[in-house]
Amino acid sequence: MKTYESVTILKPQLTDNEVAAFVEKTKAFIASSKGEVLSEEKLGRRRFSHEINKNREGFYLYLKFKAEPTIVKTWNNNMKLNANVLRSIVMVACEPKNKPAKKDSMPAAV
């Protein structure tokens, strides 16, 4: 299983209950694909720099989940067909690798 991150922008006309229903439906889709939701963040309504489908703002949703790679194609198809979704993207999550701090070869100034 790989770890993925997804950002989805929903129509601003949706109520809080409709957004919550969308989130639950999405989490159920991931679970039915033998995946696991690691974190979820509702980033709220934000203004766009340009119009998307005659909308000047949208509701942002961030999900981090583990799933098989085959889920991404199905995910993209589902999001394209959903009338409430303005934009959606799924990316493979890159975990930051901590590098040890380099020791300076020069002695400290006194």
Gaussian input, Z-matrix of N, CA and C with variables (Angstrom, degrees):
# hf/3-21g

backbone

0 1
 N
 C     1     B1
 C     2     B2     1     A1
 N     3     B3     2     A2     1     D1
 C     4     B4     3     A3     2     D2
 C     5     B5     4     A4     3     D3
 N     6     B6     5     A5     4     D4
 C     7     B7     6     A6     5     D5
 C     8     B8     7     A7     6     D6
 N     9     B9     8     A8     7     D7
 C    10    B10     9     A9     8     D8
 C    11    B11    10    A10     9     D9
 N    12    B12    11    A11    10    D10
 C    13    B13    12    A12    11    D11
 C    14    B14    13    A13    12    D12
 N    15    B15    14    A14    13    D13
 C    16    B16    15    A15    14    D14
 C    17    B17    16    A16    15    D15
 N    18    B18    17    A17    16    D16
 C    19    B19    18    A18    17    D17
 C    20    B20    19    A19    18    D18
 N    21    B21    20    A20    19    D19
 C    22    B22    21    A21    20    D20
 C    23    B23    22    A22    21    D21
 N    24    B24    23    A23    22    D22
 C    25    B25    24    A24    23    D23
 C    26    B26    25    A25    24    D24
 N    27    B27    26    A26    25    D25
 C    28    B28    27    A27    26    D26
 C    29    B29    28    A28    27    D27
 N    30    B30    29    A29    28    D28
 C    31    B31    30    A30    29    D29
 C    32    B32    31    A31    30    D30
 N    33    B33    32    A32    31    D31
 C    34    B34    33    A33    32    D32
 C    35    B35    34    A34    33    D33
 N    36    B36    35    A35    34    D34
 C    37    B37    36    A36    35    D35
 C    38    B38    37    A37    36    D36
 N    39    B39    38    A38    37    D37
 C    40    B40    39    A39    38    D38
 C    41    B41    40    A40    39    D39
 N    42    B42    41    A41    40    D40
 C    43    B43    42    A42    41    D41
 C    44    B44    43    A43    42    D42
 N    45    B45    44    A44    43    D43
 C    46    B46    45    A45    44    D44
 C    47    B47    46    A46    45    D45
 N    48    B48    47    A47    46    D46
 C    49    B49    48    A48    47    D47
 C    50    B50    49    A49    48    D48
 N    51    B51    50    A50    49    D49
 C    52    B52    51    A51    50    D50
 C    53    B53    52    A52    51    D51
 N    54    B54    53    A53    52    D52
 C    55    B55    54    A54    53    D53
 C    56    B56    55    A55    54    D54
 N    57    B57    56    A56    55    D55
 C    58    B58    57    A57    56    D56
 C    59    B59    58    A58    57    D57
 N    60    B60    59    A59    58    D58
 C    61    B61    60    A60    59    D59
 C    62    B62    61    A61    60    D60
 N    63    B63    62    A62    61    D61
 C    64    B64    63    A63    62    D62
 C    65    B65    64    A64    63    D63
 N    66    B66    65    A65    64    D64
 C    67    B67    66    A66    65    D65
 C    68    B68    67    A67    66    D66
 N    69    B69    68    A68    67    D67
 C    70    B70    69    A69    68    D68
 C    71    B71    70    A70    69    D69
 N    72    B72    71    A71    70    D70
 C    73    B73    72    A72    71    D71
 C    74    B74    73    A73    72    D72
 N    75    B75    74    A74    73    D73
 C    76    B76    75    A75    74    D74
 C    77    B77    76    A76    75    D75
 N    78    B78    77    A77    76    D76
 C    79    B79    78    A78    77    D77
 C    80    B80    79    A79    78    D78
 N    81    B81    80    A80    79    D79
 C    82    B82    81    A81    80    D80
 C    83    B83    82    A82    81    D81
 N    84    B84    83    A83    82    D82
 C    85    B85    84    A84    83    D83
 C    86    B86    85    A85    84    D84
 N    87    B87    86    A86    85    D85
 C    88    B88    87    A87    86    D86
 C    89    B89    88    A88    87    D87
 N    90    B90    89    A89    88    D88
 C    91    B91    90    A90    89    D89
 C    92    B92    91    A91    90    D90
 N    93    B93    92    A92    91    D91
 C    94    B94    93    A93    92    D92
 C    95    B95    94    A94    93    D93
 N    96    B96    95    A95    94    D94
 C    97    B97    96    A96    95    D95
 C    98    B98    97    A97    96    D96
 N    99    B99    98    A98    97    D97
 C   100   B100    99    A99    98    D98
 C   101   B101   100   A100    99    D99
 N   102   B102   101   A101   100   D100
 C   103   B103   102   A102   101   D101
 C   104   B104   103   A103   102   D102
 N   105   B105   104   A104   103   D103
 C   106   B106   105   A105   104   D104
 C   107   B107   106   A106   105   D105
 N   108   B108   107   A107   106   D106
 C   109   B109   108   A108   107   D107
 C   110   B110   109   A109   108   D108
 N   111   B111   110   A110   109   D109
 C   112   B112   111   A111   110   D110
 C   113   B113   112   A112   111   D111
 N   114   B114   113   A113   112   D112
 C   115   B115   114   A114   113   D113
 C   116   B116   115   A115   114   D114
 N   117   B117   116   A116   115   D115
 C   118   B118   117   A117   116   D116
 C   119   B119   118   A118   117   D117
 N   120   B120   119   A119   118   D118
 C   121   B121   120   A120   119   D119
 C   122   B122   121   A121   120   D120
 N   123   B123   122   A122   121   D121
 C   124   B124   123   A123   122   D122
 C   125   B125   124   A124   123   D123
 N   126   B126   125   A125   124   D124
 C   127   B127   126   A126   125   D125
 C   128   B128   127   A127   126   D126
 N   129   B129   128   A128   127   D127
 C   130   B130   129   A129   128   D128
 C   131   B131   130   A130   129   D129
 N   132   B132   131   A131   130   D130
 C   133   B133   132   A132   131   D131
 C   134   B134   133   A133   132   D132
 N   135   B135   134   A134   133   D133
 C   136   B136   135   A135   134   D134
 C   137   B137   136   A136   135   D135
 N   138   B138   137   A137   136   D136
 C   139   B139   138   A138   137   D137
 C   140   B140   139   A139   138   D138
 N   141   B141   140   A140   139   D139
 C   142   B142   141   A141   140   D140
 C   143   B143   142   A142   141   D141
 N   144   B144   143   A143   142   D142
 C   145   B145   144   A144   143   D143
 C   146   B146   145   A145   144   D144
 N   147   B147   146   A146   145   D145
 C   148   B148   147   A147   146   D146
 C   149   B149   148   A148   147   D147
 N   150   B150   149   A149   148   D148
 C   151   B151   150   A150   149   D149
 C   152   B152   151   A151   150   D150
 N   153   B153   152   A152   151   D151
 C   154   B154   153   A153   152   D152
 C   155   B155   154   A154   153   D153
 N   156   B156   155   A155   154   D154
 C   157   B157   156   A156   155   D155
 C   158   B158   157   A157   156   D156
 N   159   B159   158   A158   157   D157
 C   160   B160   159   A159   158   D158
 C   161   B161   160   A160   159   D159
 N   162   B162   161   A161   160   D160
 C   163   B163   162   A162   161   D161
 C   164   B164   163   A163   162   D162
 N   165   B165   164   A164   163   D163
 C   166   B166   165   A165   164   D164
 C   167   B167   166   A166   165   D165
 N   168   B168   167   A167   166   D166
 C   169   B169   168   A168   167   D167
 C   170   B170   169   A169   168   D168
 N   171   B171   170   A170   169   D169
 C   172   B172   171   A171   170   D170
 C   173   B173   172   A172   171   D171
 N   174   B174   173   A173   172   D172
 C   175   B175   174   A174   173   D173
 C   176   B176   175   A175   174   D174
 N   177   B177   176   A176   175   D175
 C   178   B178   177   A177   176   D176
 C   179   B179   178   A178   177   D177
 N   180   B180   179   A179   178   D178
 C   181   B181   180   A180   179   D179
 C   182   B182   181   A181   180   D180
 N   183   B183   182   A182   181   D181
 C   184   B184   183   A183   182   D182
 C   185   B185   184   A184   183   D183
 N   186   B186   185   A185   184   D184
 C   187   B187   186   A186   185   D185
 C   188   B188   187   A187   186   D186
 N   189   B189   188   A188   187   D187
 C   190   B190   189   A189   188   D188
 C   191   B191   190   A190   189   D189
 N   192   B192   191   A191   190   D190
 C   193   B193   192   A192   191   D191
 C   194   B194   193   A193   192   D192
 N   195   B195   194   A194   193   D193
 C   196   B196   195   A195   194   D194
 C   197   B197   196   A196   195   D195
 N   198   B198   197   A197   196   D196
 C   199   B199   198   A198   197   D197
 C   200   B200   199   A199   198   D198
 N   201   B201   200   A200   199   D199
 C   202   B202   201   A201   200   D200
 C   203   B203   202   A202   201   D201
 N   204   B204   203   A203   202   D202
 C   205   B205   204   A204   203   D203
 C   206   B206   205   A205   204   D204
 N   207   B207   206   A206   205   D205
 C   208   B208   207   A207   206   D206
 C   209   B209   208   A208   207   D207
 N   210   B210   209   A209   208   D208
 C   211   B211   210   A210   209   D209
 C   212   B212   211   A211   210   D210
 N   213   B213   212   A212   211   D211
 C   214   B214   213   A213   212   D212
 C   215   B215   214   A214   213   D213
 N   216   B216   215   A215   214   D214
 C   217   B217   216   A216   215   D215
 C   218   B218   217   A217   216   D216
 N   219   B219   218   A218   217   D217
 C   220   B220   219   A219   218   D218
 C   221   B221   220   A220   219   D219
 N   222   B222   221   A221   220   D220
 C   223   B223   222   A222   221   D221
 C   224   B224   223   A223   222   D222
 N   225   B225   224   A224   223   D223
 C   226   B226   225   A225   224   D224
 C   227   B227   226   A226   225   D225
 N   228   B228   227   A227   226   D226
 C   229   B229   228   A228   227   D227
 C   230   B230   229   A229   228   D228
 N   231   B231   230   A230   229   D229
 C   232   B232   231   A231   230   D230
 C   233   B233   232   A232   231   D231
 N   234   B234   233   A233   232   D232
 C   235   B235   234   A234   233   D233
 C   236   B236   235   A235   234   D234
 N   237   B237   236   A236   235   D235
 C   238   B238   237   A237   236   D236
 C   239   B239   238   A238   237   D237
 N   240   B240   239   A239   238   D238
 C   241   B241   240   A240   239   D239
 C   242   B242   241   A241   240   D240
 N   243   B243   242   A242   241   D241
 C   244   B244   243   A243   242   D242
 C   245   B245   244   A244   243   D243
 N   246   B246   245   A245   244   D244
 C   247   B247   246   A246   245   D245
 C   248   B248   247   A247   246   D246
 N   249   B249   248   A248   247   D247
 C   250   B250   249   A249   248   D248
 C   251   B251   250   A250   249   D249
 N   252   B252   251   A251   250   D250
 C   253   B253   252   A252   251   D251
 C   254   B254   253   A253   252   D252
 N   255   B255   254   A254   253   D253
 C   256   B256   255   A255   254   D254
 C   257   B257   256   A256   255   D255
 N   258   B258   257   A257   256   D256
 C   259   B259   258   A258   257   D257
 C   260   B260   259   A259   258   D258
 N   261   B261   260   A260   259   D259
 C   262   B262   261   A261   260   D260
 C   263   B263   262   A262   261   D261
 N   264   B264   263   A263   262   D262
 C   265   B265   264   A264   263   D263
 C   266   B266   265   A265   264   D264
 N   267   B267   266   A266   265   D265
 C   268   B268   267   A267   266   D266
 C   269   B269   268   A268   267   D267
 N   270   B270   269   A269   268   D268
 C   271   B271   270   A270   269   D269
 C   272   B272   271   A271   270   D270
 N   273   B273   272   A272   271   D271
 C   274   B274   273   A273   272   D272
 C   275   B275   274   A274   273   D273
 N   276   B276   275   A275   274   D274
 C   277   B277   276   A276   275   D275
 C   278   B278   277   A277   276   D276
 N   279   B279   278   A278   277   D277
 C   280   B280   279   A279   278   D278
 C   281   B281   280   A280   279   D279
 N   282   B282   281   A281   280   D280
 C   283   B283   282   A282   281   D281
 C   284   B284   283   A283   282   D282
 N   285   B285   284   A284   283   D283
 C   286   B286   285   A285   284   D284
 C   287   B287   286   A286   285   D285
 N   288   B288   287   A287   286   D286
 C   289   B289   288   A288   287   D287
 C   290   B290   289   A289   288   D288
 N   291   B291   290   A290   289   D289
 C   292   B292   291   A291   290   D290
 C   293   B293   292   A292   291   D291
 N   294   B294   293   A293   292   D292
 C   295   B295   294   A294   293   D293
 C   296   B296   295   A295   294   D294
 N   297   B297   296   A296   295   D295
 C   298   B298   297   A297   296   D296
 C   299   B299   298   A298   297   D297
 N   300   B300   299   A299   298   D298
 C   301   B301   300   A300   299   D299
 C   302   B302   301   A301   300   D300
 N   303   B303   302   A302   301   D301
 C   304   B304   303   A303   302   D302
 C   305   B305   304   A304   303   D303
 N   306   B306   305   A305   304   D304
 C   307   B307   306   A306   305   D305
 C   308   B308   307   A307   306   D306
 N   309   B309   308   A308   307   D307
 C   310   B310   309   A309   308   D308
 C   311   B311   310   A310   309   D309
 N   312   B312   311   A311   310   D310
 C   313   B313   312   A312   311   D311
 C   314   B314   313   A313   312   D312
 N   315   B315   314   A314   313   D313
 C   316   B316   315   A315   314   D314
 C   317   B317   316   A316   315   D315
 N   318   B318   317   A317   316   D316
 C   319   B319   318   A318   317   D317
 C   320   B320   319   A319   318   D318
 N   321   B321   320   A320   319   D319
 C   322   B322   321   A321   320   D320
 C   323   B323   322   A322   321   D321
 N   324   B324   323   A323   322   D322
 C   325   B325   324   A324   323   D323
 C   326   B326   325   A325   324   D324
 N   327   B327   326   A326   325   D325
 C   328   B328   327   A327   326   D326
 C   329   B329   328   A328   327   D327

   B1=1.4493
   B2=1.5249
   B3=1.3252
   B4=1.4569
   B5=1.5240
   B6=1.3204
   B7=1.4586
   B8=1.5278
   B9=1.3282
   B10=1.4620
   B11=1.5147
   B12=1.3326
   B13=1.4607
   B14=1.5141
   B15=1.3128
   B16=1.4588
   B17=1.5218
   B18=1.3264
   B19=1.4716
   B20=1.5207
   B21=1.3118
   B22=1.4593
   B23=1.5221
   B24=1.3231
   B25=1.4715
   B26=1.5197
   B27=1.3266
   B28=1.4660
   B29=1.5194
   B30=1.3164
   B31=1.4702
   B32=1.5247
   B33=1.3260
   B34=1.4660
   B35=1.5321
   B36=1.3259
   B37=1.4618
   B38=1.5334
   B39=1.3323
   B40=1.4588
   B41=1.5262
   B42=1.3266
   B43=1.4609
   B44=1.5235
   B45=1.3204
   B46=1.4617
   B47=1.5220
   B48=1.3399
   B49=1.4721
   B50=1.5237
   B51=1.3293
   B52=1.4606
   B53=1.5264
   B54=1.3331
   B55=1.4614
   B56=1.5305
   B57=1.3323
   B58=1.4678
   B59=1.5274
   B60=1.3261
   B61=1.4686
   B62=1.5338
   B63=1.3367
   B64=1.4625
   B65=1.5238
   B66=1.3218
   B67=1.4687
   B68=1.5234
   B69=1.3251
   B70=1.4665
   B71=1.5296
   B72=1.3223
   B73=1.4627
   B74=1.5329
   B75=1.3114
   B76=1.4580
   B77=1.5236
   B78=1.3230
   B79=1.4641
   B80=1.5282
   B81=1.3246
   B82=1.4641
   B83=1.5329
   B84=1.3405
   B85=1.4629
   B86=1.5273
   B87=1.3323
   B88=1.4634
   B89=1.5242
   B90=1.3228
   B91=1.4588
   B92=1.5276
   B93=1.3252
   B94=1.4731
   B95=1.5233
   B96=1.3338
   B97=1.4681
   B98=1.5203
   B99=1.3210
   B100=1.4599
   B101=1.5243
   B102=1.3192
   B103=1.4549
   B104=1.5121
   B105=1.3209
   B106=1.4587
   B107=1.5246
   B108=1.3242
   B109=1.4685
   B110=1.5224
   B111=1.3285
   B112=1.4633
   B113=1.5227
   B114=1.3328
   B115=1.4595
   B116=1.5212
   B117=1.3032
   B118=1.4744
   B119=1.5214
   B120=1.3163
   B121=1.4567
   B122=1.5139
   B123=1.3101
   B124=1.4580
   B125=1.5238
   B126=1.3188
   B127=1.4619
   B128=1.5177
   B129=1.3263
   B130=1.4494
   B131=1.5186
   B132=1.3321
   B133=1.4691
   B134=1.5205
   B135=1.3292
   B136=1.4611
   B137=1.5065
   B138=1.3072
   B139=1.4649
   B140=1.5269
   B141=1.3463
   B142=1.4570
   B143=1.5201
   B144=1.3217
   B145=1.4626
   B146=1.5313
   B147=1.3422
   B148=1.4657
   B149=1.5268
   B150=1.3076
   B151=1.4642
   B152=1.5288
   B153=1.3293
   B154=1.4615
   B155=1.5178
   B156=1.3111
   B157=1.4706
   B158=1.5292
   B159=1.3281
   B160=1.4593
   B161=1.5260
   B162=1.3337
   B163=1.4604
   B164=1.5205
   B165=1.3289
   B166=1.4691
   B167=1.5199
   B168=1.3374
   B169=1.4586
   B170=1.5172
   B171=1.3266
   B172=1.4526
   B173=1.5195
   B174=1.3172
   B175=1.4593
   B176=1.5253
   B177=1.3261
   B178=1.4609
   B179=1.5281
   B180=1.3312
   B181=1.4626
   B182=1.5249
   B183=1.3369
   B184=1.4616
   B185=1.5221
   B186=1.3277
   B187=1.4659
   B188=1.5169
   B189=1.3217
   B190=1.4614
   B191=1.5174
   B192=1.3335
   B193=1.4606
   B194=1.5140
   B195=1.3323
   B196=1.4564
   B197=1.5167
   B198=1.3416
   B199=1.4588
   B200=1.5233
   B201=1.3124
   B202=1.4572
   B203=1.5341
   B204=1.3366
   B205=1.4711
   B206=1.5281
   B207=1.3147
   B208=1.4653
   B209=1.5302
   B210=1.3286
   B211=1.4694
   B212=1.5330
   B213=1.3314
   B214=1.4654
   B215=1.5322
   B216=1.3098
   B217=1.4707
   B218=1.5335
   B219=1.3196
   B220=1.4614
   B221=1.5256
   B222=1.3312
   B223=1.4663
   B224=1.5257
   B225=1.3465
   B226=1.4647
   B227=1.5248
   B228=1.3304
   B229=1.4665
   B230=1.5253
   B231=1.3321
   B232=1.4657
   B233=1.5244
   B234=1.3216
   B235=1.4609
   B236=1.5292
   B237=1.3321
   B238=1.4659
   B239=1.5238
   B240=1.3257
   B241=1.4626
   B242=1.5275
   B243=1.3101
   B244=1.4592
   B245=1.5298
   B246=1.3085
   B247=1.4691
   B248=1.5270
   B249=1.3239
   B250=1.4621
   B251=1.5212
   B252=1.3288
   B253=1.4619
   B254=1.5254
   B255=1.3315
   B256=1.4598
   B257=1.5277
   B258=1.3307
   B259=1.4594
   B260=1.5266
   B261=1.3407
   B262=1.4485
   B263=1.5189
   B264=1.3173
   B265=1.4626
   B266=1.5207
   B267=1.3281
   B268=1.4585
   B269=1.5228
   B270=1.3346
   B271=1.4632
   B272=1.5215
   B273=1.3195
   B274=1.4543
   B275=1.5254
   B276=1.3200
   B277=1.4625
   B278=1.5200
   B279=1.3030
   B280=1.4638
   B281=1.5109
   B282=1.3025
   B283=1.4532
   B284=1.5208
   B285=1.3226
   B286=1.4660
   B287=1.5299
   B288=1.3190
   B289=1.4608
   B290=1.5149
   B291=1.3080
   B292=1.4607
   B293=1.5141
   B294=1.3072
   B295=1.4563
   B296=1.5198
   B297=1.3380
   B298=1.4650
   B299=1.5219
   B300=1.2967
   B301=1.4613
   B302=1.5198
   B303=1.3382
   B304=1.4657
   B305=1.5250
   B306=1.3061
   B307=1.4672
   B308=1.5258
   B309=1.2884
   B310=1.4679
   B311=1.5202
   B312=1.3163
   B313=1.4610
   B314=1.5266
   B315=1.3261
   B316=1.4507
   B317=1.5311
   B318=1.3181
   B319=1.4644
   B320=1.5309
   B321=1.3114
   B322=1.4593
   B323=1.5148
   B324=1.3280
   B325=1.4637
   B326=1.5140
   B327=1.2938
   B328=1.4569
   B329=1.5032
   A1=109.68
   A2=115.18
   A3=121.54
   A4=109.18
   A5=114.37
   A6=120.29
   A7=108.30
   A8=115.38
   A9=122.07
   A10=110.42
   A11=114.74
   A12=122.27
   A13=107.53
   A14=116.13
   A15=120.80
   A16=109.25
   A17=114.90
   A18=120.97
   A19=106.34
   A20=115.89
   A21=122.15
   A22=108.39
   A23=115.89
   A24=121.15
   A25=107.57
   A26=115.50
   A27=121.98
   A28=110.16
   A29=115.81
   A30=121.51
   A31=109.99
   A32=117.90
   A33=120.53
   A34=112.93
   A35=117.91
   A36=120.70
   A37=112.53
   A38=117.72
   A39=120.55
   A40=110.79
   A41=115.67
   A42=120.76
   A43=109.21
   A44=116.40
   A45=120.69
   A46=111.38
   A47=116.82
   A48=120.27
   A49=111.14
   A50=117.44
   A51=120.89
   A52=111.25
   A53=116.76
   A54=120.73
   A55=109.64
   A56=116.68
   A57=120.70
   A58=110.74
   A59=117.17
   A60=120.83
   A61=110.21
   A62=116.97
   A63=120.76
   A64=110.70
   A65=117.10
   A66=121.70
   A67=110.15
   A68=116.98
   A69=120.47
   A70=111.43
   A71=116.15
   A72=120.96
   A73=110.40
   A74=116.12
   A75=121.16
   A76=110.86
   A77=116.71
   A78=120.38
   A79=111.35
   A80=116.72
   A81=120.65
   A82=110.71
   A83=116.88
   A84=120.81
   A85=110.83
   A86=116.90
   A87=120.97
   A88=110.38
   A89=117.02
   A90=121.11
   A91=111.41
   A92=117.24
   A93=119.81
   A94=111.82
   A95=116.85
   A96=121.73
   A97=110.93
   A98=116.47
   A99=124.14
   A100=112.21
   A101=115.40
   A102=121.04
   A103=111.01
   A104=114.76
   A105=120.47
   A106=109.07
   A107=117.02
   A108=121.59
   A109=108.01
   A110=115.73
   A111=121.11
   A112=111.66
   A113=116.91
   A114=119.67
   A115=109.87
   A116=114.15
   A117=121.77
   A118=107.48
   A119=115.84
   A120=120.47
   A121=109.65
   A122=115.94
   A123=120.57
   A124=105.92
   A125=116.03
   A126=120.93
   A127=113.14
   A128=117.14
   A129=121.23
   A130=114.00
   A131=113.96
   A132=120.02
   A133=109.72
   A134=114.52
   A135=120.51
   A136=109.80
   A137=115.28
   A138=122.04
   A139=109.54
   A140=116.67
   A141=122.87
   A142=110.15
   A143=115.90
   A144=119.89
   A145=110.55
   A146=116.03
   A147=120.98
   A148=108.55
   A149=116.99
   A150=121.14
   A151=111.49
   A152=114.70
   A153=122.16
   A154=105.87
   A155=116.88
   A156=122.00
   A157=112.10
   A158=115.71
   A159=123.99
   A160=113.62
   A161=117.74
   A162=122.91
   A163=108.44
   A164=116.48
   A165=121.42
   A166=112.53
   A167=117.66
   A168=121.15
   A169=109.37
   A170=115.76
   A171=120.40
   A172=110.74
   A173=115.72
   A174=122.18
   A175=107.84
   A176=116.82
   A177=122.34
   A178=110.88
   A179=114.92
   A180=121.99
   A181=108.27
   A182=117.00
   A183=122.89
   A184=108.58
   A185=116.94
   A186=122.22
   A187=109.22
   A188=116.72
   A189=122.48
   A190=105.53
   A191=116.05
   A192=119.24
   A193=111.56
   A194=115.56
   A195=122.90
   A196=107.70
   A197=115.67
   A198=119.77
   A199=109.33
   A200=115.25
   A201=121.39
   A202=108.71
   A203=117.78
   A204=120.71
   A205=114.42
   A206=118.83
   A207=121.05
   A208=112.42
   A209=117.61
   A210=120.63
   A211=111.65
   A212=117.97
   A213=121.15
   A214=111.54
   A215=117.44
   A216=120.33
   A217=110.48
   A218=116.54
   A219=120.93
   A220=110.37
   A221=116.50
   A222=122.50
   A223=110.07
   A224=116.55
   A225=120.75
   A226=111.74
   A227=117.49
   A228=120.69
   A229=111.43
   A230=117.01
   A231=120.80
   A232=111.49
   A233=117.09
   A234=120.47
   A235=111.46
   A236=117.11
   A237=120.03
   A238=111.68
   A239=116.52
   A240=120.62
   A241=113.14
   A242=117.81
   A243=121.98
   A244=109.59
   A245=116.66
   A246=122.10
   A247=112.64
   A248=118.42
   A249=121.59
   A250=113.43
   A251=117.41
   A252=121.70
   A253=109.74
   A254=115.77
   A255=120.30
   A256=110.32
   A257=117.17
   A258=122.66
   A259=108.66
   A260=115.63
   A261=120.72
   A262=109.22
   A263=115.89
   A264=120.77
   A265=108.55
   A266=115.21
   A267=122.14
   A268=106.97
   A269=116.16
   A270=121.55
   A271=109.43
   A272=116.11
   A273=120.18
   A274=106.68
   A275=115.86
   A276=120.64
   A277=109.58
   A278=116.29
   A279=122.58
   A280=107.79
   A281=116.22
   A282=120.05
   A283=108.54
   A284=118.19
   A285=119.39
   A286=110.19
   A287=115.10
   A288=120.33
   A289=107.92
   A290=115.24
   A291=119.72
   A292=109.30
   A293=115.43
   A294=120.81
   A295=107.96
   A296=116.91
   A297=117.67
   A298=109.84
   A299=115.36
   A300=120.38
   A301=109.16
   A302=114.58
   A303=119.41
   A304=108.86
   A305=113.90
   A306=118.61
   A307=107.74
   A308=115.34
   A309=119.69
   A310=109.83
   A311=115.05
   A312=119.21
   A313=111.16
   A314=116.06
   A315=119.42
   A316=109.44
   A317=116.80
   A318=118.71
   A319=111.18
   A320=115.61
   A321=121.08
   A322=110.63
   A323=115.65
   A324=120.41
   A325=109.61
   A326=114.88
   A327=120.21
   A328=110.21
   D1=143.59
   D2=177.03
   D3=-108.45
   D4=158.89
   D5=176.04
   D6=-98.50
   D7=130.17
   D8=-178.18
   D9=-121.89
   D10=155.17
   D11=171.23
   D12=-122.80
   D13=140.96
   D14=-178.97
   D15=-133.25
   D16=137.20
   D17=171.77
   D18=-121.39
   D19=125.10
   D20=-179.56
   D21=-123.72
   D22=135.71
   D23=176.96
   D24=-110.37
   D25=120.25
   D26=-179.39
   D27=-100.94
   D28=160.65
   D29=177.92
   D30=-61.07
   D31=141.44
   D32=-178.04
   D33=-73.21
   D34=-15.20
   D35=-178.58
   D36=-74.93
   D37=-11.43
   D38=-178.08
   D39=-69.84
   D40=142.31
   D41=176.04
   D42=-80.42
   D43=168.57
   D44=179.18
   D45=-61.65
   D46=-35.43
   D47=178.32
   D48=-66.82
   D49=-38.77
   D50=179.08
   D51=-68.52
   D52=-36.79
   D53=176.52
   D54=-65.71
   D55=-44.10
   D56=178.72
   D57=-61.99
   D58=-39.30
   D59=178.33
   D60=-65.33
   D61=-39.59
   D62=177.66
   D63=-62.94
   D64=-42.68
   D65=179.42
   D66=-62.35
   D67=-46.02
   D68=-179.92
   D69=-63.35
   D70=-39.83
   D71=178.70
   D72=-64.30
   D73=-41.24
   D74=179.31
   D75=-66.09
   D76=-43.72
   D77=178.06
   D78=-64.19
   D79=-35.99
   D80=176.95
   D81=-66.83
   D82=-37.86
   D83=177.20
   D84=-62.26
   D85=-43.64
   D86=179.10
   D87=-64.66
   D88=-42.91
   D89=179.74
   D90=-65.48
   D91=-37.98
   D92=179.67
   D93=-69.92
   D94=-19.48
   D95=177.00
   D96=-93.97
   D97=20.24
   D98=179.55
   D99=62.12
   D100=34.32
   D101=177.78
   D102=-106.51
   D103=-179.27
   D104=-177.86
   D105=-143.21
   D106=127.46
   D107=177.81
   D108=-81.76
   D109=122.41
   D110=-179.13
   D111=-89.67
   D112=-41.86
   D113=177.65
   D114=-154.27
   D115=157.93
   D116=-178.37
   D117=-142.61
   D118=136.05
   D119=178.43
   D120=-138.75
   D121=126.30
   D122=172.94
   D123=-94.56
   D124=109.85
   D125=-175.33
   D126=-85.24
   D127=-7.14
   D128=175.09
   D129=86.64
   D130=-175.72
   D131=-179.82
   D132=-81.73
   D133=134.58
   D134=178.82
   D135=-135.97
   D136=150.59
   D137=-179.37
   D138=-84.72
   D139=138.87
   D140=178.03
   D141=-86.10
   D142=158.52
   D143=174.06
   D144=-80.82
   D145=-20.38
   D146=175.84
   D147=-147.14
   D148=163.04
   D149=-177.28
   D150=-70.68
   D151=144.27
   D152=171.64
   D153=-125.82
   D154=113.44
   D155=-178.73
   D156=51.50
   D157=45.13
   D158=178.33
   D159=66.25
   D160=21.40
   D161=176.70
   D162=-113.17
   D163=137.24
   D164=179.07
   D165=-99.39
   D166=-7.11
   D167=177.07
   D168=-149.07
   D169=166.80
   D170=-179.90
   D171=-155.26
   D172=166.47
   D173=179.91
   D174=-99.74
   D175=119.82
   D176=-176.44
   D177=-92.45
   D178=137.59
   D179=178.93
   D180=-133.29
   D181=128.79
   D182=179.65
   D183=-115.11
   D184=130.80
   D185=175.97
   D186=-129.18
   D187=139.91
   D188=171.58
   D189=-120.90
   D190=127.29
   D191=-175.28
   D192=-149.49
   D193=160.53
   D194=174.07
   D195=-107.46
   D196=135.00
   D197=-179.86
   D198=-163.73
   D199=170.35
   D200=175.34
   D201=-73.96
   D202=151.47
   D203=-178.85
   D204=-61.56
   D205=-22.64
   D206=-178.82
   D207=-68.93
   D208=-16.79
   D209=-177.77
   D210=-70.13
   D211=-26.28
   D212=-172.74
   D213=-63.57
   D214=-43.21
   D215=-179.69
   D216=-64.66
   D217=-44.09
   D218=178.32
   D219=-63.85
   D220=-41.47
   D221=177.98
   D222=-57.17
   D223=-51.51
   D224=-178.56
   D225=-60.41
   D226=-41.04
   D227=178.05
   D228=-63.72
   D229=-42.98
   D230=179.63
   D231=-63.76
   D232=-40.30
   D233=-178.19
   D234=-70.27
   D235=-35.34
   D236=177.50
   D237=-66.48
   D238=-32.11
   D239=-177.88
   D240=-85.00
   D241=-16.71
   D242=-178.37
   D243=-79.77
   D244=121.67
   D245=-176.43
   D246=-69.79
   D247=-20.16
   D248=-178.26
   D249=-85.66
   D250=-8.46
   D251=-177.29
   D252=-96.79
   D253=124.56
   D254=176.02
   D255=-86.57
   D256=-46.01
   D257=179.00
   D258=-148.20
   D259=152.24
   D260=176.00
   D261=-154.00
   D262=142.62
   D263=177.34
   D264=-143.52
   D265=142.36
   D266=176.11
   D267=-121.68
   D268=131.31
   D269=-179.55
   D270=-129.63
   D271=150.45
   D272=172.67
   D273=-72.68
   D274=130.16
   D275=-178.07
   D276=-76.24
   D277=131.92
   D278=176.71
   D279=-103.31
   D280=117.14
   D281=177.85
   D282=-80.92
   D283=129.96
   D284=179.40
   D285=-68.22
   D286=136.92
   D287=177.94
   D288=-101.47
   D289=122.90
   D290=-179.85
   D291=-75.48
   D292=124.09
   D293=177.57
   D294=-97.84
   D295=140.43
   D296=177.63
   D297=-66.13
   D298=144.80
   D299=-179.36
   D300=-68.19
   D301=137.65
   D302=178.39
   D303=-76.13
   D304=138.73
   D305=175.67
   D306=-87.78
   D307=133.76
   D308=178.71
   D309=-67.72
   D310=137.60
   D311=178.85
   D312=-79.43
   D313=-16.07
   D314=-179.97
   D315=-92.89
   D316=141.77
   D317=178.26
   D318=-70.30
   D319=154.57
   D320=179.58
   D321=-65.58
   D322=143.94
   D323=179.74
   D324=-71.22
   D325=141.08
   D326=-178.78
   D327=-107.03

